[in-house]
């Protein structure tokens, strides 16, 4: 089984710079990115989506997250929303709809099963802490104007997806398709994210 921890960060929620990250428990592989503006919900959902996309294949995938919102969107609420035509129980449009539909498609299109497990944040879990650090650094990079063009995931107006009056259009932008090895240099942490990393190196 592949186990991956994910996390998202928003420096000023809503509307501030966001960062997302995932890290694999075996081998220490990771990826991160962000956008200039977003919400904490968008960051958490994007982390889940990128983790699923980065781990294709038949082996079961377990994603750990400290966001109950993201986990329940992907594994619980999504089924009722689909039956209701992507409306909530009160009839309102589902927030962050395009991200949630992308997660649904990624899960459905993956050969192996995807499961989720909630973990409490900030209690010393090393993988959760590292994902939190990577996401925070990515958000800081975007806030400082150092976000890379190739990392731009979302074109979201400040505050979108935060009130019942929005249209839920938190849009993952056209990021280039990834091959089976989706890792790249991660500028915010100033270090390489290649598969040769050892866990001891990653957590030094």
C-alpha positions as a Markdown table, in Angstrom:
| # | Residue | x | y | z |
|---|---|---|---|---|
| 1 | Unk | 0.0 | 0.0 | 0.0 |
| 2 | Unk | 1.2 | 3.5 | -0.9 |
| 3 | Unk | 0.7 | 6.0 | 2.0 |
| 4 | Unk | 0.9 | 9.7 | 1.3 |
| 5 | Unk | 0.4 | 12.7 | 3.6 |
| 6 | Unk | -1.1 | 15.9 | 2.2 |
| 7 | Unk | -1.7 | 19.4 | 3.5 |
| 8 | Unk | -2.7 | 22.9 | 2.4 |
| 9 | Unk | -1.9 | 26.4 | 3.6 |
| 10 | Unk | -3.6 | 29.8 | 3.1 |
| 11 | Unk | -1.7 | 32.7 | 4.5 |
| 12 | Unk | -4.8 | 34.9 | 4.8 |
| 13 | Unk | -8.1 | 33.0 | 4.4 |
| 14 | Unk | -9.8 | 33.8 | 2.2 |
| 15 | Unk | -7.9 | 35.5 | -0.6 |
| 16 | Unk | -4.3 | 35.1 | 0.5 |
| 17 | Unk | -1.6 | 33.1 | -1.2 |
| 18 | Unk | -2.0 | 29.4 | -0.9 |
| 19 | Unk | 0.3 | 26.4 | -0.9 |
| 20 | Unk | -0.3 | 22.6 | -1.2 |
| 21 | Unk | 2.0 | 19.6 | -0.7 |
| 22 | Unk | 2.1 | 15.8 | -0.5 |
| 23 | Unk | 4.8 | 13.5 | 0.8 |
| 24 | Unk | 5.1 | 9.7 | 0.4 |
| 25 | Unk | 5.8 | 7.8 | 3.5 |
| 26 | Unk | 8.1 | 5.4 | 1.7 |
| 27 | Unk | 11.2 | 7.0 | 0.1 |
| 28 | Unk | 10.3 | 10.6 | 1.0 |
| 29 | Unk | 9.1 | 11.6 | -2.4 |
| 30 | Unk | 7.2 | 14.8 | -2.4 |
| 31 | Unk | 5.7 | 17.6 | -4.5 |
| 32 | Unk | 4.4 | 21.1 | -3.7 |
| 33 | Unk | 3.0 | 24.2 | -5.4 |
| 34 | Unk | 0.6 | 27.0 | -4.9 |
| 35 | Unk | -1.2 | 30.1 | -6.2 |
| 36 | Unk | -1.3 | 33.8 | -5.6 |
| 37 | Unk | -4.8 | 33.8 | -4.2 |
| 38 | Unk | -7.2 | 31.2 | -2.9 |
| 39 | Unk | -8.7 | 29.7 | 0.2 |
| 40 | Unk | -7.7 | 27.1 | 2.7 |
| 41 | Unk | -10.3 | 24.7 | 1.3 |
| 42 | Unk | -8.9 | 25.0 | -2.2 |
| 43 | Unk | -5.4 | 24.4 | -0.9 |
| 44 | Unk | -6.4 | 21.2 | 1.0 |
| 45 | Unk | -8.4 | 19.9 | -2.0 |
| 46 | Unk | -5.6 | 20.6 | -4.4 |
| 47 | Unk | -3.2 | 18.7 | -2.2 |
| 48 | Unk | -5.5 | 15.6 | -2.4 |
| 49 | Unk | -5.9 | 15.9 | -6.1 |
| 50 | Unk | -2.2 | 16.2 | -6.9 |
| 51 | Unk | -1.4 | 13.3 | -4.6 |
| 52 | Unk | -3.9 | 11.0 | -6.4 |
| 53 | Unk | -2.6 | 12.2 | -9.8 |
| 54 | Unk | 1.0 | 11.5 | -8.8 |
| 55 | Unk | 0.3 | 7.9 | -7.8 |
| 56 | Unk | -1.3 | 6.0 | -10.6 |
| 57 | Unk | -1.5 | 2.2 | -10.8 |
| 58 | Unk | -3.1 | -0.8 | -9.2 |
| 59 | Unk | -1.5 | -0.6 | -5.7 |
| 60 | Unk | -4.0 | 0.7 | -3.0 |
| 61 | Unk | -3.4 | 4.4 | -2.1 |
| 62 | Unk | -4.0 | 5.7 | 1.4 |
| 63 | Unk | -4.1 | 9.5 | 1.8 |
| 64 | Unk | -3.7 | 11.0 | 5.3 |
| 65 | Unk | -4.9 | 14.5 | 5.9 |
| 66 | Unk | -5.7 | 16.7 | 8.8 |
| 67 | Unk | -8.5 | 18.3 | 6.9 |
| 68 | Unk | -11.9 | 16.7 | 7.7 |
| 69 | Unk | -13.4 | 19.0 | 5.0 |
| 70 | Unk | -11.2 | 17.6 | 2.2 |
| 71 | Unk | -11.6 | 14.0 | 3.3 |
| 72 | Unk | -15.4 | 14.2 | 3.6 |
| 73 | Unk | -15.7 | 16.0 | 0.3 |
| 74 | Unk | -13.7 | 13.2 | -1.5 |
| 75 | Unk | -15.1 | 10.2 | 0.3 |
| 76 | Unk | -18.5 | 11.0 | 1.8 |
| 77 | Unk | -20.4 | 14.1 | 0.7 |
| 78 | Unk | -19.4 | 13.7 | -3.0 |
| 79 | Unk | -21.8 | 10.8 | -3.5 |
| 80 | Unk | -24.9 | 12.7 | -2.4 |
| 81 | Unk | -23.8 | 15.8 | -4.3 |
| 82 | Unk | -23.5 | 13.7 | -7.5 |
| 83 | Unk | -27.0 | 12.3 | -7.1 |
| 84 | Unk | -28.4 | 15.8 | -6.6 |
| 85 | Unk | -26.7 | 17.2 | -9.7 |
| 86 | Unk | -23.8 | 18.7 | -7.7 |
| 87 | Unk | -26.1 | 20.5 | -5.3 |
| 88 | Unk | -26.0 | 20.5 | -1.6 |
| 89 | Unk | -28.9 | 19.2 | 0.6 |
| 90 | Unk | -30.2 | 22.8 | 0.8 |
| 91 | Unk | -30.1 | 23.1 | -3.0 |
| 92 | Unk | -27.1 | 25.4 | -3.1 |
| 93 | Unk | -24.3 | 24.9 | -5.7 |
| 94 | Unk | -21.4 | 22.8 | -4.3 |
| 95 | Unk | -18.4 | 25.0 | -3.5 |
| 96 | Unk | -15.1 | 24.3 | -5.1 |
| 97 | Unk | -17.0 | 22.3 | -7.6 |
| 98 | Unk | -14.4 | 21.9 | -10.3 |
| 99 | Unk | -11.7 | 20.7 | -7.9 |
| 100 | Unk | -14.1 | 18.2 | -6.3 |
| 101 | Unk | -15.2 | 16.9 | -9.7 |
| 102 | Unk | -11.5 | 16.6 | -10.7 |
| 103 | Unk | -10.9 | 14.5 | -7.5 |
| 104 | Unk | -13.8 | 12.3 | -8.3 |
| 105 | Unk | -12.5 | 11.7 | -11.8 |
| 106 | Unk | -9.0 | 11.0 | -10.5 |
| 107 | Unk | -10.3 | 8.4 | -8.1 |
| 108 | Unk | -12.6 | 6.8 | -10.7 |
| 109 | Unk | -9.8 | 6.7 | -13.3 |
| 110 | Unk | -7.3 | 5.1 | -11.0 |
| 111 | Unk | -6.9 | 1.4 | -11.3 |
| 112 | Unk | -6.3 | 0.8 | -7.6 |
| 113 | Unk | -8.5 | 2.0 | -4.8 |
| 114 | Unk | -8.1 | 5.3 | -3.0 |
| 115 | Unk | -8.8 | 5.6 | 0.7 |
| 116 | Unk | -8.5 | 8.5 | 3.2 |
| 117 | Unk | -7.6 | 8.7 | 6.8 |
| 118 | Unk | -7.9 | 11.7 | 9.0 |
| 119 | Unk | -5.0 | 12.5 | 11.3 |
| 120 | Unk | -4.8 | 15.2 | 13.9 |
| 121 | Unk | -2.5 | 18.1 | 12.9 |
| 122 | Unk | 0.4 | 19.6 | 14.8 |
| 123 | Unk | 0.8 | 16.7 | 17.2 |
| 124 | Unk | 4.3 | 15.6 | 16.1 |
| 125 | Unk | 3.3 | 13.3 | 13.2 |
| 126 | Unk | 6.5 | 13.7 | 11.0 |
| 127 | Unk | 4.8 | 13.3 | 7.7 |
| 128 | Unk | 1.9 | 15.6 | 8.5 |
| 129 | Unk | 4.4 | 18.1 | 9.9 |
| 130 | Unk | 6.6 | 17.9 | 6.8 |
| 131 | Unk | 3.6 | 18.3 | 4.4 |
| 132 | Unk | 2.5 | 21.3 | 6.5 |
| 133 | Unk | 6.0 | 22.8 | 6.2 |
| 134 | Unk | 6.2 | 22.3 | 2.5 |
| 135 | Unk | 2.7 | 23.8 | 1.9 |
| 136 | Unk | 3.5 | 26.8 | 4.1 |
| 137 | Unk | 6.7 | 27.5 | 2.3 |
| 138 | Unk | 5.0 | 27.3 | -1.1 |
| 139 | Unk | 2.4 | 29.8 | 0.1 |
| 140 | Unk | 5.1 | 32.1 | 1.3 |
| 141 | Unk | 6.9 | 31.9 | -2.0 |
| 142 | Unk | 3.7 | 32.9 | -3.8 |
| 143 | Unk | 3.0 | 35.7 | -1.4 |
| 144 | Unk | 6.5 | 37.0 | -2.0 |
| 145 | Unk | 6.0 | 36.9 | -5.8 |
| 146 | Unk | 8.3 | 34.0 | -6.3 |
| 147 | Unk | 5.7 | 31.5 | -7.5 |
| 148 | Unk | 6.7 | 29.8 | -10.8 |
| 149 | Unk | 4.4 | 30.1 | -13.8 |
| 150 | Unk | 4.4 | 26.3 | -14.2 |
| 151 | Unk | 3.1 | 25.9 | -10.7 |
| 152 | Unk | 0.0 | 28.1 | -11.2 |
| 153 | Unk | -3.0 | 25.8 | -10.4 |
| 154 | Unk | -5.8 | 28.2 | -9.8 |
| 155 | Unk | -7.2 | 31.4 | -11.1 |
| 156 | Unk | -9.5 | 32.3 | -8.3 |
| 157 | Unk | -10.7 | 35.8 | -7.2 |
| 158 | Unk | -10.1 | 36.6 | -3.6 |
| 159 | Unk | -12.8 | 35.1 | -1.5 |
| 160 | Unk | -14.3 | 32.8 | -4.2 |
| 161 | Unk | -15.9 | 29.8 | -2.8 |
| 162 | Unk | -16.4 | 31.2 | 0.7 |
| 163 | Unk | -20.0 | 32.4 | 0.7 |
| 164 | Unk | -23.3 | 30.8 | -0.5 |
| 165 | Unk | -23.5 | 33.4 | -3.3 |
| 166 | Unk | -20.4 | 32.3 | -5.3 |
| 167 | Unk | -20.6 | 29.9 | -8.3 |
| 168 | Unk | -18.1 | 27.5 | -6.8 |
| 169 | Unk | -15.7 | 28.1 | -9.6 |
| 170 | Unk | -12.4 | 27.3 | -8.0 |
| 171 | Unk | -10.6 | 26.3 | -11.1 |
| 172 | Unk | -7.5 | 24.1 | -11.5 |
| 173 | Unk | -5.7 | 25.8 | -14.3 |
| 174 | Unk | -4.1 | 24.0 | -17.2 |
| 175 | Unk | -1.1 | 22.5 | -15.5 |
| 176 | Unk | 1.0 | 20.3 | -17.9 |
| 177 | Unk | 0.1 | 16.6 | -17.8 |
| 178 | Unk | 2.4 | 14.6 | -15.6 |
| 179 | Unk | 4.2 | 11.3 | -16.5 |
| 180 | Unk | 4.5 | 8.4 | -14.0 |
| 181 | Unk | 7.4 | 10.3 | -12.3 |
| 182 | Unk | 5.7 | 13.6 | -11.5 |
| 183 | Unk | 8.5 | 15.0 | -9.3 |
| 184 | Unk | 10.4 | 18.1 | -9.9 |
| 185 | Unk | 12.6 | 20.6 | -8.1 |
| 186 | Unk | 10.6 | 22.3 | -5.4 |
| 187 | Unk | 11.8 | 25.8 | -5.2 |
| 188 | Unk | 10.2 | 26.8 | -1.9 |
| 189 | Unk | 12.3 | 24.4 | 0.1 |
| 190 | Unk | 15.5 | 25.0 | -1.8 |
| 191 | Unk | 16.2 | 21.3 | -2.3 |
| 192 | Unk | 15.7 | 18.6 | -4.9 |
| 193 | Unk | 12.8 | 16.2 | -4.7 |
| 194 | Unk | 14.2 | 13.4 | -6.7 |
| 195 | Unk | 13.6 | 9.7 | -5.9 |
| 196 | Unk | 17.1 | 9.3 | -4.5 |
| 197 | Unk | 16.2 | 11.0 | -1.3 |
| 198 | Unk | 16.3 | 9.0 | 1.9 |
| 199 | Unk | 13.8 | 9.8 | 4.7 |
| 200 | Unk | 16.7 | 10.7 | 7.0 |
| 201 | Unk | 17.8 | 13.3 | 4.6 |
| 202 | Unk | 14.3 | 14.7 | 4.1 |
| 203 | Unk | 13.7 | 15.2 | 7.8 |
| 204 | Unk | 17.2 | 16.5 | 8.7 |
